Amino acid sequence: MPDAPARYDDAFMDGLRLQGDEPADTTVEALFTGGHVARFNTLMRWFTTTGQPLPDGLPEPARDYLNATATAPDWVDWTVMEEARRFFIDNDVHISTALSFASMPACYLVPHVARLLSATHSLDYPSRRMAETGQFTVYLMQPDAFEAGGRFLPAAQKVRLLHASIRRHLRESGRWPEPVAICQEDMLGGLMMFSIQVLDALHRLGIHITRQGADAYYYAWRVVGAILGCDPATIPPDLQAAREFSDRYMLRHMGPSDEGAHLTRQLIDLYEQVVPGTLLDPVVPALIRFLIGDTAADWLQVPRSRWDDVVKIAPALLGVIERFEDRGPWAAQASDRLGRLVAHLELTSLTRGRVMHYAIPEELKADHGVAATTRWTPPPPIVAP
């Protein structure tokens, strides 16, 4: 696999903003030009597992694309991928918490990303966004994820086409202020939010993880990035490079926006509905504020409450759980089973027991224009006297 560039300067990042995902973009263009989108979506509802024969009547461009993207990259180290799977199993509840209350709000901190999420029918509902993210991660971490019968690769193939269709809609309608929507820079930025920023959230929660486990988890997301259409030559090759890219990306783009605040409010409302009763409702915004920090939380208009201080003891409580796991294999096994149950119940409540399908939207919401947003400029560095 090629090494990523040594420095992520503005010139390099600006170049990434001009690039999409050529194989997926070409396929979607052919589907729309040929009037095949509705038929493709209908047939794809029945194509859900690796190794499953492609349905009859599939348009030829789609068949070619699905055949060309049906396998993982040839450079994948499957030993490391298994380490990543074990890391996920051992920390599934914590990772789910980080994805829900750190990664998703981090996406909303990028105004043009928040605006884009508000511009599509399929992404207009927070339960759908969270369910698709959770389901995708669960598919990735199954033992058979890349084998016959696995659900991850077909889901990834559909996500690429979904992104390509959004790029096409915004380009054709003239509703995107830049040449390419969901460009390579934003795709890599999203990859950082679901990888290194999850690891950051685990650290804030006081979860004890090994460097080997963190490396393996990030490696798995490098593989995911390549499968989702990121140029392998630009994916940060290790945690240090990922940190540099992530910081650079956020400093270039993060800031307050009405759309980001609205999406965050939807997210908070969603989880307040998932948790029975109202007593624990303030825990959700308090946990978001704890994981992303006060400045970011204020930008997203996360409400403050008396729980803001209470949530800060979360690392101590999680430490008690970890000490229980250390009492022996039986305790660790019981904790893992409980964690899988909690994660399963959370995902089931979001999906309502349904399998989420990644269909190509035939149109975007007519009432949403996507206008340029003011880029936040970070303050100059403080020079020590």
C-alpha positions in Angstrom: 0.0 0.0 0.0 1.4 3.4 -0.9 2.5 5.8 1.9 0.4 8.8 2.5 2.1 12.3 2.1 4.3 13.4 4.9 2.5 16.7 5.3 -1.1 17.7 5.0 -0.8 21.3 3.9 -3.5 23.4 2.4 -2.4 22.7 -1.2 -2.7 19.0 -0.7 -6.0 19.2 1.1 -7.4 21.6 -1.5 -6.5 19.0 -4.2 -8.5 16.4 -2.4 -11.6 18.6 -2.6 -11.5 18.3 -6.4 -11.7 14.5 -6.4 -14.7 12.2 -6.0 -15.0 8.4 -6.4 -14.6 7.7 -10.1 -15.9 4.1 -10.3 -19.0 4.9 -8.3 -19.6 8.2 -10.1 -19.3 6.6 -13.5 -21.8 3.9 -12.5 -24.3 6.3 -11.1 -24.1 8.5 -14.2 -24.8 5.5 -16.4 -27.8 4.4 -14.2 -29.4 7.9 -14.3 -28.7 8.4 -18.0 -30.2 5.0 -18.9 -33.2 5.5 -16.6 -32.3 2.4 -14.5 -32.2 3.8 -11.0 -35.6 2.6 -9.8 -35.0 -0.9 -11.2 -31.5 -1.0 -9.7 -32.9 0.0 -6.2 -35.6 -2.7 -6.4 -33.1 -5.4 -7.4 -30.5 -4.3 -4.8 -33.0 -4.9 -1.9 -32.4 -8.6 -2.5 -28.6 -8.4 -2.9 -27.3 -8.3 0.7 -24.5 -10.9 1.2 -21.1 -11.5 -0.3 -21.1 -14.4 -2.8 -24.8 -14.1 -3.5 -25.4 -14.2 -7.3 -26.3 -10.8 -8.8 -30.0 -10.6 -9.6 -31.2 -11.0 -13.2 -32.1 -7.9 -15.0 -29.4 -5.8 -13.4 -28.2 -3.0 -15.7 -24.8 -3.8 -17.2 -22.9 -0.8 -15.7 -24.1 -1.8 -12.2 -23.1 -5.4 -12.8 -19.6 -4.3 -13.9 -19.2 -2.1 -10.8 -20.5 -4.7 -8.3 -18.1 -7.3 -9.8 -15.1 -5.0 -9.7 -15.7 -3.9 -6.1 -16.7 -7.3 -4.7 -13.5 -8.1 -2.8 -11.3 -6.5 -0.2 -7.9 -4.9 -1.2 -5.2 -7.4 -1.8 -2.9 -5.7 0.8 -5.1 -6.5 3.8 -3.4 -8.2 6.7 -6.1 -10.5 8.0 -4.3 -11.2 11.3 -4.5 -7.5 12.1 -8.2 -7.4 11.0 -8.9 -10.2 13.5 -7.2 -8.2 16.2 -9.5 -5.3 15.3 -12.5 -7.5 15.6 -11.5 -8.7 19.0 -10.9 -5.1 20.1 -14.4 -4.2 19.0 -15.9 -7.1 20.8 -14.1 -6.2 24.0 -15.2 -2.5 23.8 -18.4 -2.6 21.8 -20.5 -0.6 24.2 -17.8 2.0 24.7 -17.3 2.2 20.9 -21.0 2.5 20.3 -21.1 5.3 22.9 -18.2 7.1 21.2 -19.8 6.7 17.7 -23.1 8.1 18.9 -22.0 10.9 21.2 -18.6 12.0 19.8 -18.3 10.9 16.2 -21.7 12.0 15.0 -21.6 15.4 16.7 -18.1 15.8 15.2 -19.6 15.4 11.8 -22.1 18.2 12.6 -19.2 20.5 13.6 -18.3 20.8 9.9 -20.9 23.2 8.5 -20.9 22.0 4.9 -21.2 18.4 6.0 -24.1 19.3 8.3 -25.7 21.2 5.4 -25.3 18.2 3.1 -26.8 15.8 5.6 -29.9 18.1 5.7 -30.2 18.1 1.9 -31.3 14.5 1.3 -34.6 12.6 2.0 -32.9 9.5 3.3 -30.7 11.2 5.8 -33.4 13.5 7.1 -34.2 11.3 10.1 -31.7 10.9 12.9 -32.7 7.3 13.7 -31.9 6.3 10.1 -28.5 8.0 10.2 -27.6 6.3 13.5 -29.1 2.9 12.5 -27.1 2.9 9.2 -23.9 3.8 11.0 -24.4 1.2 13.7 -25.5 -1.5 11.3 -22.5 -0.8 9.0 -20.1 -1.1 11.9 -21.7 -4.3 13.2 -21.4 -5.8 9.7 -17.7 -4.9 9.5 -16.9 -6.6 12.8 -18.5 -9.9 12.1 -16.2 -12.9 11.7 -17.5 -13.5 8.2 -17.5 -9.8 7.1 -15.4 -10.5 4.0 -16.4 -14.0 3.4 -19.3 -15.6 1.5 -22.5 -14.8 3.5 -21.0 -11.6 5.0 -23.1 -8.4 4.7 -20.3 -5.8 4.9 -19.0 -5.6 1.3 -22.5 -5.3 -0.3 -23.4 -2.6 2.2 -20.1 -0.7 1.3 -20.8 -1.1 -2.4 -24.2 0.5 -1.9 -22.9 3.3 0.3 -20.4 4.3 -2.5 -23.3 4.5 -5.0 -25.4 6.5 -2.5 -22.6 9.0 -2.1 -22.1 9.2 -5.9 -25.8 9.9 -6.5 -25.7 12.8 -4.0 -22.6 14.2 -5.8 -24.5 14.0 -9.1 -27.7 15.6 -7.7 -25.9 18.5 -6.2 -23.7 19.0 -9.3 -26.7 18.8 -11.7 -28.8 21.2 -9.6 -26.1 23.7 -9.1 -26.8 23.5 -5.3 -23.2 22.9 -4.1 -20.7 25.8 -4.0 -17.7 23.6 -4.7 -16.8 21.4 -7.7 -17.3 18.1 -5.8 -19.6 17.2 -3.0 -18.5 14.3 -0.6 -15.0 14.8 -2.0 -11.9 12.9 -1.0 -11.1 15.3 1.8 -14.5 14.9 3.4 -14.4 11.2 2.9 -11.1 11.0 4.7 -12.4 13.4 7.3 -15.3 11.1 8.0 -12.9 8.2 8.3 -11.0 10.1 11.0 -14.2 10.7 12.9 -15.1 7.0 13.0 -11.6 5.9 13.8 -9.1 8.1 15.7 -11.8 10.3 17.2 -13.5 7.2 18.5 -10.2 6.2 20.1 -9.9 9.8 21.6 -13.4 9.4 23.1 -12.4 6.0 24.6 -9.5 7.8 26.2 -11.7 10.5 27.7 -14.0 7.8 29.1 -11.0 6.3 30.8 -11.1 3.0 28.9 -7.8 1.2 29.1 -6.8 0.1 25.6 -3.4 -1.1 24.4 -1.4 0.5 21.6 -1.7 -2.8 19.7 -5.5 -2.7 20.0 -5.7 1.0 18.9 -3.4 0.3 15.9 -5.5 -2.7 14.9 -8.8 -0.7 15.2 -7.4 2.1 13.1 -6.0 -0.4 10.5 -9.5 -1.8 10.1 -10.8 1.7 9.2 -8.0 2.1 6.8 -9.3 -1.0 5.0 -12.8 0.4 5.2 -11.7 3.7 3.7 -10.2 1.9 0.7 -13.4 -0.2 0.3 -15.6 3.0 0.5 -13.7 4.7 -2.3 -11.0 6.7 -0.6 -7.7 6.8 -2.6 -5.4 4.3 -0.7 -2.5 6.6 -1.5 -4.0 9.4 0.6 -5.3 7.5 3.6 -3.1 8.3 6.7 -1.0 5.1 7.2 -0.8 5.1 11.0 -2.2 6.8 14.1 0.3 9.6 14.1 -0.5 10.5 10.5 -4.2 10.2 11.2 -3.9 12.6 14.1 -2.2 15.1 11.9 -4.8 14.8 9.1 -7.7 14.9 11.6 -6.5 18.0 13.3 -5.8 19.7 10.0 -9.2 18.8 8.6 -11.1 20.1 11.6 -9.1 23.3 11.8 -9.8 24.0 8.2 -13.6 23.5 8.4 -15.1 23.2 11.9 -17.4 25.9 13.2 -21.0 26.7 14.2 -24.0 26.4 11.9 -27.7 26.3 12.2 -27.8 22.9 10.5 -25.2 21.4 12.9 -27.2 22.6 15.9 -30.5 21.2 14.4 -28.9 17.8 13.7 -27.5 17.7 17.2 -30.9 18.5 18.7 -32.4 15.7 16.6 -29.7 13.3 17.9 -30.4 14.3 21.5 -34.1 13.9 21.1 -33.6 10.5 19.5 -31.7 9.1 22.4 -34.0 10.7 25.0 -36.8 8.7 23.3 -34.7 5.5 23.2 -34.1 5.6 27.0 -37.3 4.9 29.0 -38.6 7.7 31.2 -37.3 11.3 31.6 -35.0 11.1 34.6 -31.9 10.3 32.5 -32.7 12.6 29.6 -30.1 15.2 30.7 -27.4 12.5 30.6 -27.4 12.6 26.7 -26.3 16.2 26.2 -24.0 16.0 29.2 -22.2 13.1 27.7 -21.9 14.8 24.3 -20.5 17.9 26.0 -18.0 15.8 28.0 -16.8 14.0 24.9 -16.5 16.9 22.4 -15.6 19.7 24.8 -17.4 23.0 25.8 -16.4 25.0 22.7 -17.7 22.5 20.2 -20.8 21.8 22.4 -21.6 25.5 22.5 -21.3 25.7 18.7 -23.8 22.8 18.4 -26.0 24.4 21.1 -25.9 21.4 23.4 -27.8 22.4 26.5 -26.1 22.6 29.8 -27.5 20.8 32.9 -26.5 19.7 36.4 -25.5 16.4 34.8 -22.5 18.1 33.2 -20.4 17.6 36.4 -22.0 14.2 37.2 -20.9 12.7 33.8 -17.3 13.5 34.6 -17.2 10.6 37.0 -17.9 8.2 34.1 -14.2 7.2 33.8 -14.2 6.1 37.5 -17.4 4.1 37.0 -16.0 2.4 33.9 -12.9 1.7 35.9 -15.0 -0.3 38.4 -16.4 -2.4 35.5 -12.9 -3.0 34.1 -11.7 -4.2 37.5 -14.6 -6.6 37.5 -13.5 -7.9 34.1 -10.0 -8.4 35.5 -11.2 -10.9 38.1 -11.0 -13.8 35.7 -12.1 -15.2 32.3 -15.6 -15.8 33.5 -16.0 -12.1 34.4 -14.6 -10.9 31.1 -16.9 -13.3 29.3 -20.0 -12.1 31.2 -19.1 -8.5 30.6 -18.6 -9.1 26.8 -22.0 -10.8 26.6 -23.7 -8.0 28.5 -21.9 -5.5 26.2 -23.1 -7.3 23.1 -26.6 -7.4 24.5 -26.7 -3.7 25.2 -25.3 -2.8 21.8 -27.8 -5.2 20.1 -30.7 -3.6 22.0 -29.5 -0.1 21.0 -29.3 -1.0 17.4 -32.6 -2.9 17.4 -34.3 0.2 18.9 -32.9 2.4 16.2 -33.7 0.1 13.3 -37.0 -1.2 14.8 -35.8 -4.6 13.8 -35.5 -3.8 10.1 -32.5 -4.2 7.8 -31.4 -0.8 6.6 -31.0 -0.5 2.8 -28.7 2.0 1.1 -30.8 3.0 -1.9 -29.8 5.6 -4.5 -32.1 8.7 -4.0 -33.8 9.7 -7.2 -34.0 13.3 -6.1 -33.0 15.5 -3.3 -35.3 17.6 -1.1 -36.5 20.5 -3.3 -36.8 22.9 -0.4 -33.1 22.6 0.6 -30.6 24.7 -1.2 -27.0 24.1 -0.3 -25.2 27.4 -0.1 -21.7 28.2 0.8 -20.9 28.6 4.4 -18.5 30.9 6.1 -15.4 29.0 7.0 -14.2 29.4 10.6 -10.7 30.8 10.9 -8.7 29.5 13.9 -6.9 32.1 16.0 -3.2 32.6 15.3 -0.8 30.5 17.4 0.4 32.0 20.6 4.1 32.8 20.4 5.9 32.4 23.8 7.8 35.5 24.8 
